[in-house]
Amino acid sequence: MKRLSLSGFSLVLFSVLLLSCQSPVSVSRISADTDIDLSGNWNDTDIRIVAEALVDSSLSSPWITQYKMAHPGDNPVVIVGTFLNRSSEHIDTSIIAKRYEMALINSGKVDMVADQSFRASVREEREEQQFFASEETAKALGKEIGADYLLQGSVRTNLDQSGGQMVRTYYVSAELIDIETNKKVWVGEETIKKLIKQSKYKL
């Protein structure tokens, strides 16, 4: 019994010592636009750089002016399609698409319509209103605005590694396609290149 008690006491003592040696967690709030790169992987800074560059390129392209000349007083209507992840790591491309969409809307030069992920729920709500909402407030069917252009894109990566160094390059491309004619009215690409150096000594 004494051996069992001593063994149990030793186990408890070891657990206490183990917990006491663990470093406490420290959390600091920082500005959302602070550039931090811990691993060299795709991060929020890359998203911001890519979105700003592609939006600037698309808004300065002549496709908007050409549309307005053919349709005086109207903004081109864009719908967001798919941004594919063709890279070697996990990238949530929906964040890129959403940043892009926000910038286009806020520019005042482009109108956006709901994409496929939200359109179904909007249509369901509109159909239910035909039965459950008053005649004065129910939204009519067949009044959707058809998009003129489809925005889509992709992310690809290239890795070049030697010794303790690696160059990781991201190619983020986007394009606007005339839905009626299938013509590409704008194509843009932003490149992000990172040099990653690994320490010779591991702690």
PAVEX-968696 format. One record per residue: residue number from 0; residue in one letter; chain; x, z, y of N, C-alpha, C in turn. Coordinates in Angstrom, 2 decimals, always signed. Layout:
! PAVEX-968696
  nr rest kette    n_xx    n_zz    n_yy   ca_xx   ca_zz   ca_yy    c_xx    c_zz    c_yy
 NUM    a     A       X       Z       Y       X       Z       Y       X       Z       Y
...
This chain:
! PAVEX-968696
  nr rest kette    n_xx    n_zz    n_yy   ca_xx   ca_zz   ca_yy    c_xx    c_zz    c_yy
   0    m     A   +0.83   +0.00   -1.20   +0.00   +0.00   +0.00   +0.86   +0.00   +1.24
   1    k     A   +2.00   +0.77   +1.19   +2.89   +0.80   +2.33   +3.51   -0.56   +2.58
   2    r     A   +3.84   -1.29   +1.49   +4.41   -2.62   +1.63   +3.42   -3.57   +2.28
   3    l     A   +2.16   -3.47   +1.85   +1.13   -4.34   +2.43   +0.93   -4.02   +3.89
   4    s     A   +0.94   -2.77   +4.25   +0.75   -2.37   +5.64   +1.91   -2.85   +6.49
   5    l     A   +3.13   -2.70   +5.95   +4.31   -3.14   +6.68   +4.30   -4.65   +6.87
   6    s     A   +3.86   -5.36   +5.83   +3.78   -6.81   +5.90   +2.75   -7.25   +6.94
   7    g     A   +1.61   -6.57   +6.94   +0.58   -6.90   +7.92   +1.03   -6.62   +9.33
   8    f     A   +1.75   -5.48   +9.49   +2.25   -5.13  +10.82   +3.26   -6.17  +11.31
   9    s     A   +4.11   -6.63  +10.40   +5.12   -7.64  +10.76   +4.47   -8.95  +11.18
  10    l     A   +3.38   -9.29  +10.50   +2.67  -10.53  +10.83   +2.04  -10.45  +12.22
  11    v     A   +1.45   -9.30  +12.53   +0.85   -9.10  +13.84   +1.91   -9.14  +14.93
  12    l     A   +3.04   -8.47  +14.67   +4.13   -8.43  +15.65   +4.68   -9.82  +15.90
  13    f     A   +4.82  -10.59  +14.84   +5.33  -11.97  +14.97   +4.37  -12.82  +15.79
  14    s     A   +3.07  -12.64  +15.57   +2.06  -13.42  +16.31   +2.11  -13.07  +17.79
  15    v     A   +2.28  -11.78  +18.10   +2.35  -11.36  +19.50   +3.57  -11.94  +20.17
  16    l     A   +4.72  -11.89  +19.49   +5.95  -12.44  +20.04   +5.84  -13.94  +20.25
  17    l     A   +5.18  -14.65  +19.32   +5.02  -16.10  +19.42   +4.17  -16.46  +20.62
  18    l     A   +3.08  -15.72  +20.81   +2.19  -15.99  +21.95   +2.88  -15.68  +23.27
  19    s     A   +3.70  -14.65  +23.28   +4.36  -14.26  +24.52   +5.43  -15.26  +24.93
  20    c     A   +5.95  -16.03  +23.96   +7.00  -17.01  +24.25   +6.44  -18.33  +24.77
  21    q     A   +5.16  -18.54  +24.60   +4.56  -19.79  +25.05   +4.44  -19.81  +26.56
  22    s     A   +4.78  -20.99  +27.13   +4.73  -21.13  +28.59   +3.28  -21.23  +29.04
  23    p     A   +2.91  -20.56  +30.13   +1.54  -20.67  +30.64   +1.30  -22.06  +31.22
  24    v     A   +0.06  -22.49  +31.23   -0.30  -23.79  +31.78   -0.38  -23.70  +33.29
  25    s     A   +0.23  -24.67  +33.96   +0.21  -24.70  +35.42   -0.47  -25.99  +35.86
  26    v     A   -1.47  -25.87  +36.71   -2.23  -27.02  +37.20   -2.18  -27.05  +38.71
  27    s     A   -1.83  -28.20  +39.27   -1.80  -28.37  +40.73   -2.63  -29.58  +41.09
  28    r     A   -3.44  -29.46  +42.10   -4.23  -30.59  +42.57   -3.40  -31.40  +43.56
  29    i     A   -3.42  -32.72  +43.37   -2.65  -33.61  +44.23   -3.56  -34.71  +44.77
  30    s     A   -3.09  -35.40  +45.77   -3.88  -36.49  +46.35   -4.07  -37.61  +45.33
  31    a     A   -5.26  -38.22  +45.34   -5.59  -39.25  +44.36   -4.72  -40.49  +44.51
  32    d     A   -4.15  -40.71  +45.71   -3.32  -41.90  +45.91   -1.83  -41.62  +45.76
  33    t     A   -1.47  -40.44  +45.21   -0.07  -40.12  +44.96   +0.44  -40.91  +43.76
  34    d     A   +1.59  -41.54  +43.92   +2.18  -42.34  +42.84   +2.97  -41.44  +41.90
  35    i     A   +2.50  -41.34  +40.66   +3.19  -40.55  +39.64   +3.29  -41.39  +38.37
  36    d     A   +4.50  -41.49  +37.83   +4.70  -42.25  +36.60   +5.49  -41.38  +35.63
  37    l     A   +4.81  -40.80  +34.65   +5.45  -39.87  +33.72   +6.02  -40.55  +32.48
  38    s     A   +5.28  -41.50  +31.93   +5.67  -42.09  +30.65   +6.11  -43.54  +30.75
  39    g     A   +5.77  -44.20  +31.85   +6.05  -45.62  +31.95   +4.90  -46.47  +31.45
  40    n     A   +3.87  -45.82  +30.92   +2.69  -46.56  +30.46   +1.79  -46.92  +31.64
  41    w     A   +0.79  -47.72  +31.36   -0.21  -48.11  +32.35   -0.88  -46.88  +32.92
  42    n     A   -1.02  -46.80  +34.26   -1.63  -45.62  +34.86   -2.47  -45.98  +36.08
  43    d     A   -2.95  -44.96  +36.80   -3.85  -45.19  +37.91   -3.18  -45.92  +39.07
  44    t     A   -1.89  -45.72  +39.25   -1.17  -46.45  +40.31   -1.18  -47.94  +40.04
  45    d     A   -0.98  -48.32  +38.78   -1.01  -49.73  +38.41   -2.38  -50.33  +38.67
  46    i     A   -3.43  -49.57  +38.35   -4.79  -50.05  +38.59   -5.01  -50.33  +40.07
  47    r     A   -4.57  -49.40  +40.92   -4.76  -49.57  +42.36   -3.99  -50.79  +42.88
  48    i     A   -2.74  -50.94  +42.47   -1.92  -52.07  +42.92   -2.53  -53.39  +42.50
  49    v     A   -2.94  -53.46  +41.23   -3.50  -54.71  +40.68   -4.82  -55.05  +41.35
  50    a     A   -5.71  -54.08  +41.48   -7.02  -54.34  +42.07   -6.88  -54.82  +43.52
  51    e     A   -6.05  -54.14  +44.31   -5.88  -54.53  +45.71   -5.31  -55.94  +45.83
  52    a     A   -4.32  -56.27  +45.01   -3.69  -57.59  +45.09   -4.65  -58.70  +44.70
  53    l     A   -5.40  -58.50  +43.61   -6.32  -59.54  +43.15   -7.50  -59.71  +44.10
  54    v     A   -7.99  -58.62  +44.65   -9.10  -58.71  +45.61   -8.66  -59.46  +46.86
  55    d     A   -7.48  -59.11  +47.38   -6.97  -59.80  +48.57   -6.81  -61.29  +48.30
  56    s     A   -6.31  -61.63  +47.12   -6.11  -63.04  +46.77   -7.44  -63.78  +46.68
  57    s     A   -8.42  -63.16  +46.03   -9.71  -63.84  +45.85  -10.48  -63.99  +47.15
  58    l     A  -10.39  -62.97  +48.03  -11.13  -63.03  +49.29  -10.49  -64.00  +50.29
  59    s     A   -9.20  -64.24  +50.15   -8.52  -65.18  +51.06   -8.54  -66.61  +50.53
  60    s     A   -9.05  -66.78  +49.32   -9.14  -68.13  +48.73  -10.30  -68.90  +49.38
  61    p     A  -10.24  -70.23  +49.43  -11.27  -71.01  +50.12  -12.63  -71.10  +49.42
  62    w     A  -12.78  -70.52  +48.23  -14.04  -70.68  +47.50  -15.23  -70.08  +48.25
  63    i     A  -15.02  -68.98  +48.98  -16.12  -68.36  +49.72  -16.55  -69.25  +50.89
  64    t     A  -15.58  -69.77  +51.62  -15.88  -70.67  +52.74  -16.60  -71.91  +52.26
  65    q     A  -16.14  -72.45  +51.16  -16.77  -73.66  +50.61  -18.21  -73.39  +50.21
  66    y     A  -18.46  -72.22  +49.62  -19.82  -71.88  +49.23  -20.71  -71.74  +50.46
  67    k     A  -20.23  -71.04  +51.49  -21.02  -70.83  +52.69  -21.32  -72.13  +53.43
  68    m     A  -20.41  -73.09  +53.35  -20.65  -74.39  +53.97  -21.79  -75.12  +53.26
  69    a     A  -21.85  -74.95  +51.93  -22.90  -75.60  +51.14  -24.21  -74.81  +51.17
  70    h     A  -24.12  -73.50  +51.47  -25.31  -72.63  +51.49  -25.26  -71.76  +52.74
  71    p     A  -25.54  -72.31  +53.91  -25.45  -71.57  +55.17  -26.30  -70.29  +55.15
  72    g     A  -25.70  -69.21  +55.60  -26.43  -67.95  +55.69  -26.44  -67.12  +54.42
  73    d     A  -25.94  -67.66  +53.32  -25.96  -66.95  +52.04  -24.55  -66.54  +51.62
  74    n     A  -24.45  -65.41  +50.96  -23.20  -65.00  +50.32  -23.18  -65.47  +48.88
  75    p     A  -22.03  -65.81  +48.34  -21.97  -66.13  +46.91  -22.30  -64.88  +46.10
  76    v     A  -23.01  -65.08  +44.99  -23.41  -63.96  +44.12  -22.52  -63.97  +42.88
  77    v     A  -21.92  -62.83  +42.60  -20.97  -62.72  +41.50  -21.46  -61.69  +40.48
  78    i     A  -21.23  -61.98  +39.22  -21.50  -61.02  +38.15  -20.19  -60.77  +37.41
  79    v     A  -19.95  -59.51  +37.05  -18.72  -59.14  +36.35  -18.90  -59.39  +34.86
  80    g     A  -17.98  -60.15  +34.31  -17.99  -60.41  +32.87  -17.06  -59.44  +32.15
  81    t     A  -16.22  -59.97  +31.29  -15.35  -59.14  +30.46  -13.90  -59.21  +30.93
  82    f     A  -13.29  -58.04  +31.02  -11.84  -57.94  +31.23  -11.23  -57.53  +29.89
  83    l     A  -10.52  -58.44  +29.26   -9.99  -58.20  +27.92   -8.66  -57.47  +27.98
  84    n     A   -8.45  -56.58  +27.02   -7.17  -55.89  +26.87   -6.38  -56.59  +25.77
  85    r     A   -5.43  -57.41  +26.15   -4.57  -58.11  +25.21   -3.15  -57.55  +25.25
  86    s     A   -3.04  -56.31  +25.72   -1.74  -55.68  +25.85   -1.37  -54.94  +24.57
  87    s     A   -0.19  -54.33  +24.59   +0.32  -53.60  +23.43   -0.07  -52.12  +23.47
  88    e     A   -0.85  -51.70  +24.43   -1.25  -50.30  +24.52   -2.73  -50.19  +24.90
  89    h     A   -3.25  -48.99  +24.80   -4.66  -48.78  +25.14   -4.83  -48.80  +26.65
  90    i     A   -5.67  -49.70  +27.15   -5.96  -49.79  +28.58   -7.47  -49.92  +28.75
  91    d     A   -8.04  -49.04  +29.55   -9.47  -49.11  +29.84   -9.66  -50.14  +30.95
  92    t     A   -9.92  -51.37  +30.57  -10.03  -52.45  +31.55  -11.30  -52.37  +32.38
  93    s     A  -12.27  -51.55  +31.96  -13.50  -51.41  +32.75  -13.21  -50.79  +34.11
  94    i     A  -12.14  -49.98  +34.20  -11.78  -49.39  +35.48  -11.32  -50.47  +36.45
  95    i     A  -10.54  -51.43  +35.95  -10.10  -52.55  +36.78  -11.30  -53.33  +37.29
  96    a     A  -12.21  -53.64  +36.39  -13.40  -54.42  +36.75  -14.24  -53.69  +37.79
  97    k     A  -14.40  -52.37  +37.63  -15.21  -51.60  +38.57  -14.55  -51.52  +39.95
  98    r     A  -13.24  -51.32  +40.00  -12.53  -51.31  +41.27  -12.68  -52.66  +41.97
  99    y     A  -12.57  -53.72  +41.20  -12.71  -55.07  +41.74  -14.11  -55.27  +42.31
 100    e     A  -15.11  -54.86  +41.56  -16.50  -55.00  +41.99  -16.76  -54.23  +43.27
 101    m     A  -16.27  -53.01  +43.37  -16.46  -52.19  +44.56  -15.86  -52.85  +45.79
 102    a     A  -14.65  -53.40  +45.62  -13.96  -54.02  +46.76  -14.69  -55.28  +47.22
 103    l     A  -15.22  -56.06  +46.31  -15.94  -57.27  +46.68  -17.22  -56.93  +47.44
 104    i     A  -17.95  -55.94  +46.94  -19.19  -55.53  +47.61  -18.89  -55.01  +49.01
 105    n     A  -17.89  -54.14  +49.12  -17.57  -53.53  +50.40  -17.00  -54.52  +51.41
 106    s     A  -16.55  -55.67  +50.95  -16.03  -56.68  +51.88  -17.14  -57.31  +52.70
 107    g     A  -18.37  -57.27  +52.20  -19.50  -57.88  +52.88  -19.54  -59.39  +52.75
 108    k     A  -18.58  -59.97  +52.06  -18.51  -61.42  +51.91  -19.11  -61.92  +50.60
 109    v     A  -19.36  -60.99  +49.70  -19.83  -61.34  +48.36  -20.95  -60.40  +47.96
 110    d     A  -21.98  -60.92  +47.31  -23.05  -60.10  +46.73  -22.82  -60.00  +45.23
 111    m     A  -23.15  -58.84  +44.66  -22.96  -58.63  +43.23  -24.30  -58.32  +42.57
 112    v     A  -24.45  -58.75  +41.33  -25.63  -58.39  +40.53  -25.17  -57.58  +39.32
 113    a     A  -26.10  -56.84  +38.74  -25.77  -55.95  +37.62  -25.21  -56.74  +36.45
 114    d     A  -24.17  -56.17  +35.83  -23.58  -56.84  +34.67  -24.39  -56.54  +33.41
 115    q     A  -23.94  -57.06  +32.30  -24.70  -56.96  +31.06  -24.93  -55.53  +30.61
 116    s     A  -23.96  -54.64  +30.87  -24.08  -53.26  +30.40  -25.19  -52.50  +31.12
 117    f     A  -25.56  -52.92  +32.34  -26.60  -52.24  +33.09  -27.90  -53.06  +33.19
 118    r     A  -27.79  -54.35  +32.99  -28.94  -55.23  +33.20  -30.09  -54.91  +32.25
 119    a     A  -29.76  -54.58  +31.01  -30.81  -54.31  +30.02  -31.66  -53.11  +30.43
 120    s     A  -31.01  -52.05  +30.95  -31.77  -50.86  +31.34  -32.63  -51.13  +32.57
 121    v     A  -32.14  -51.98  +33.48  -32.93  -52.34  +34.67  -34.16  -53.14  +34.25
 122    r     A  -33.97  -54.07  +33.33  -35.09  -54.89  +32.87  -36.12  -54.04  +32.13
 123    e     A  -35.64  -53.08  +31.36  -36.56  -52.20  +30.64  -37.40  -51.39  +31.62
 124    e     A  -36.77  -50.89  +32.67  -37.48  -50.13  +33.68  -38.53  -51.00  +34.38
 125    r     A  -38.15  -52.23  +34.68  -39.07  -53.13  +35.38  -40.27  -53.48  +34.50
 126    e     A  -40.04  -53.67  +33.22  -41.13  -53.98  +32.30  -42.08  -52.78  +32.15
 127    e     A  -41.51  -51.57  +32.11  -42.35  -50.38  +31.98  -43.20  -50.16  +33.23
 128    q     A  -42.67  -50.57  +34.37  -43.44  -50.42  +35.60  -44.72  -51.26  +35.58
 129    q     A  -44.72  -52.34  +34.83  -45.91  -53.19  +34.77  -47.09  -52.44  +34.15
 130    f     A  -46.80  -51.41  +33.35  -47.85  -50.67  +32.67  -48.09  -49.29  +33.28
 131    f     A  -47.01  -48.66  +33.78  -47.12  -47.26  +34.17  -47.04  -47.01  +35.68
 132    a     A  -46.58  -47.98  +36.45  -46.50  -47.79  +37.90  -47.74  -48.41  +38.57
 133    s     A  -48.01  -47.94  +39.77  -49.14  -48.49  +40.49  -48.88  -49.95  +40.85
 134    e     A  -49.95  -50.69  +41.07  -49.82  -52.11  +41.38  -49.04  -52.33  +42.68
 135    e     A  -49.18  -51.40  +43.61  -48.50  -51.54  +44.89  -46.99  -51.32  +44.79
 136    t     A  -46.56  -50.50  +43.84  -45.13  -50.15  +43.76  -44.39  -50.81  +42.61
 137    a     A  -45.13  -51.38  +41.64  -44.47  -52.02  +40.50  -43.69  -53.24  +40.95
 138    k     A  -42.46  -53.35  +40.48  -41.61  -54.48  +40.83  -41.93  -55.67  +39.94
 139    a     A  -42.05  -56.84  +40.57  -42.49  -58.05  +39.86  -41.42  -58.56  +38.91
 140    l     A  -41.88  -59.18  +37.85  -40.97  -59.84  +36.90  -40.55  -61.21  +37.45
 141    g     A  -39.45  -61.69  +36.96  -38.99  -63.02  +37.34  -38.46  -63.13  +38.75
 142    k     A  -38.02  -62.02  +39.32  -37.51  -62.03  +40.70  -36.00  -61.75  +40.77
 143    e     A  -35.34  -61.77  +39.63  -33.90  -61.49  +39.62  -33.14  -62.57  +40.38
 144    i     A  -32.03  -62.16  +40.97  -31.15  -63.11  +41.66  -30.13  -63.64  +40.65
 145    g     A  -30.10  -64.93  +40.48  -29.15  -65.52  +39.55  -27.76  -65.57  +40.15
 146    a     A  -26.76  -65.19  +39.36  -25.38  -65.19  +39.83  -24.86  -66.62  +39.95
 147    d     A  -24.02  -66.84  +40.95  -23.37  -68.14  +41.13  -22.04  -68.21  +40.39
 148    y     A  -21.36  -67.05  +40.31  -20.02  -67.03  +39.72  -19.86  -65.87  +38.75
 149    l     A  -19.04  -66.09  +37.75  -18.71  -65.07  +36.75  -17.26  -64.65  +36.95
 150    l     A  -17.03  -63.34  +37.08  -15.68  -62.81  +37.21  -15.22  -62.26  +35.87
 151    q     A  -14.08  -62.73  +35.40  -13.53  -62.22  +34.15  -12.01  -62.20  +34.23
 152    g     A  -11.38  -61.49  +33.30   -9.93  -61.40  +33.35   -9.36  -60.80  +32.09
 153    s     A   -8.06  -60.52  +32.13   -7.37  -59.95  +30.96   -6.09  -59.27  +31.39
 154    v     A   -5.60  -58.39  +30.51   -4.33  -57.70  +30.71   -3.43  -57.99  +29.51
 155    r     A   -2.22  -58.46  +29.78   -1.24  -58.73  +28.73   +0.07  -58.01  +29.06
 156    t     A   +0.85  -57.74  +28.04   +2.13  -57.06  +28.27   +3.25  -57.78  +27.56
 157    n     A   +4.46  -57.57  +28.07   +5.68  -58.08  +27.44   +6.71  -56.96  +27.46
 158    l     A   +7.37  -56.72  +26.32   +8.35  -55.65  +26.21   +9.73  -56.24  +25.92
 159    d     A  +10.73  -55.73  +26.62  +12.12  -56.11  +26.41  +12.92  -54.84  +26.34
 160    q     A  +13.49  -54.54  +25.17  +14.13  -53.25  +24.96  +15.53  -53.43  +24.40
 161    s     A  +16.46  -52.62  +24.91  +17.83  -52.61  +24.42  +18.42  -51.24  +24.67
 162    g     A  +18.94  -50.62  +23.60  +19.52  -49.30  +23.73  +18.51  -48.30  +24.23
 163    g     A  +18.85  -47.59  +25.29  +17.95  -46.58  +25.84  +17.14  -47.08  +27.01
 164    q     A  +17.07  -48.40  +27.20  +16.32  -48.96  +28.32  +15.23  -49.92  +27.83
 165    m     A  +14.14  -49.94  +28.57  +13.04  -50.83  +28.24  +12.45  -51.39  +29.53
 166    v     A  +12.16  -52.68  +29.53  +11.42  -53.29  +30.62  +10.04  -53.64  +30.10
 167    r     A   +9.03  -53.03  +30.70   +7.64  -53.28  +30.32   +6.96  -54.03  +31.46
 168    t     A   +6.45  -55.22  +31.16   +5.82  -56.05  +32.18   +4.35  -56.25  +31.86
 169    y     A   +3.50  -56.00  +32.86   +2.07  -56.20  +32.73   +1.65  -57.43  +33.52
 170    y     A   +0.89  -58.28  +32.89   +0.32  -59.46  +33.56   -1.19  -59.29  +33.59
 171    v     A   -1.73  -59.09  +34.77   -3.17  -58.90  +34.93   -3.73  -60.13  +35.64
 172    s     A   -4.56  -60.88  +34.95   -5.12  -62.10  +35.52   -6.62  -61.98  +35.66
 173    a     A   -7.17  -62.70  +36.63   -8.61  -62.73  +36.85   -9.00  -64.13  +37.31
 174    e     A  -10.25  -64.48  +37.09  -10.72  -65.80  +37.49  -12.21  -65.76  +37.79
 175    l     A  -12.61  -66.63  +38.69  -14.01  -66.80  +39.04  -14.47  -68.18  +38.58
 176    i     A  -15.57  -68.20  +37.83  -16.06  -69.45  +37.24  -17.45  -69.76  +37.77
 177    d     A  -17.64  -70.98  +38.25  -18.96  -71.44  +38.67  -19.85  -71.52  +37.44
 178    i     A  -20.88  -70.71  +37.39  -21.72  -70.61  +36.20  -22.45  -71.92  +35.91
 179    e     A  -22.84  -72.64  +36.95  -23.60  -73.87  +36.75  -22.72  -75.02  +36.25
 180    t     A  -21.51  -75.12  +36.79  -20.65  -76.27  +36.45  -19.50  -75.92  +35.51
 181    n     A  -19.26  -74.62  +35.29  -18.15  -74.15  +34.46  -16.79  -74.38  +35.13
 182    k     A  -16.81  -74.67  +36.42  -15.58  -74.93  +37.17  -14.94  -73.62  +37.62
 183    k     A  -13.63  -73.53  +37.47  -12.90  -72.37  +37.95  -12.62  -72.57  +39.44
 184    v     A  -13.14  -71.65  +40.26  -12.96  -71.79  +41.71  -11.81  -70.95  +42.24
 185    w     A  -11.37  -69.99  +41.45  -10.23  -69.17  +41.82   -9.61  -68.55  +40.59
 186    v     A   -8.27  -68.54  +40.55   -7.51  -67.88  +39.48   -6.37  -67.11  +40.13
 187    g     A   -6.24  -65.85  +39.76   -5.17  -65.02  +40.32   -4.51  -64.19  +39.26
 188    e     A   -3.27  -63.80  +39.54   -2.54  -62.95  +38.60   -1.61  -62.01  +39.37
 189    e     A   -1.57  -60.77  +38.95   -0.66  -59.79  +39.53   +0.23  -59.25  +38.42
 190    t     A   +1.53  -59.15  +38.71   +2.51  -58.70  +37.72   +3.06  -57.34  +38.11
 191    i     A   +3.14  -56.44  +37.13   +3.74  -55.12  +37.33   +4.88  -55.00  +36.33
 192    k     A   +6.08  -54.73  +36.83   +7.25  -54.62  +35.96   +7.86  -53.23  +36.12
 193    k     A   +8.13  -52.58  +34.99   +8.69  -51.23  +35.00   +9.97  -51.17  +34.17
 194    l     A  +10.99  -50.54  +34.74  +12.23  -50.26  +34.02  +12.18  -48.81  +33.58
 195    i     A  +12.23  -48.59  +32.27  +12.11  -47.26  +31.69  +13.43  -46.90  +31.02
 196    k     A  +14.02  -45.81  +31.49  +15.29  -45.35  +30.93  +15.06  -44.06  +30.16
 197    q     A  +15.53  -44.05  +28.93  +15.37  -42.88  +28.08  +16.64  -42.04  +28.13
 198    s     A  +16.47  -40.73  +28.25  +17.60  -39.83  +28.30  +18.32  -39.80  +26.96
 199    k     A  +19.64  -39.67  +26.99  +20.44  -39.62  +25.76  +20.26  -38.29  +25.06
 200    y     A  +19.87  -37.28  +25.83  +19.76  -35.94  +25.27  +18.30  -35.51  +25.24
 201    k     A  +17.88  -35.04  +24.11  +16.52  -34.56  +23.95  +16.52  -33.04  +23.96
 202    l     A  +15.63  -32.49  +24.78  +15.52  -31.04  +24.85  +14.83  -30.47  +23.63
